[in-house]
Amino acid sequence: MGPGGLSDAELVALVLGSGMPGVNVLDSAGSLLRQTGGVTELMSMTVSELRSLAGVGVATAGRIVAVAELWRRANDPPPGDVLETPQHVVRAVRAFLAAERAGPVNGGAAPALVVVVADSELRLRQVVPLVGALVPVSAPASASAPMTMHALVAATLHEVLYRGGSAFALALVPGEHPEPTDELRAIRDVLKLASTTVGLRCLSTVVVAEDDWAPLA
């Protein structure tokens, strides 16, 4: 039986190598999966996030992050265009939205907020939707509440760092006209400040509609 026949817990157990004190490695792996919600969530956590889990020390967190980094490098798309101006950011966002609308999953629904991740040379790495970040302008009153400011900033920085980015831009995709809001300006200002504390560069913030766009002044 190859790796494809192993359960999630068995694969995580192989990564861990040994269990928590008094707990076998398979049960330890199962505990981590339950605490995080699954393999995807576990493999997207930072060292500090992993160390907050029960039974996870520096060595265990390092092994998990190393495996996740190897997977990310193996599956990274080649670098894209250089994001020299807000227009380049808009072009990347529109290409992402076009691909999303053409896909079988979203059925034409556009995310309300996306982060455009770039490398140290400002080359496009990925465009990532921030699920639940903001309720679109056209969303019904019954739509779920958006993230808090703190959660949004944390999610944005996490996505950039997890995807190996050194810089990023933020784009709001409204349901109607591209009109910057005070809320978006506040998000931009907090992100600029927070990004410097973790060594990231905040490039620009734009509002992108189907036929128009606007930079955030």
Buried (B, 14 or more C-beta within 10 A) or exposed (E): EEEEEEEBBBBBBEBBEEBBEEBEBBBBBBBBBEBBEEBEEBBBBBEEBBBEBEBBEEEBBEBBBEBBEEEBEEEEEEEBEEBEEBEBBBBBBBBBBEEBEEEEEBEEEBBBBBBBBBBEEBBBBBBBBBEBBBBBBEEEEEEEEBBEEEEBBBBBBBBBBBBBBBBBBBBBBBEEEBEBBEEBEEBBEBBBEBBEEEEBBBBBBBBBBEEEBBBBE
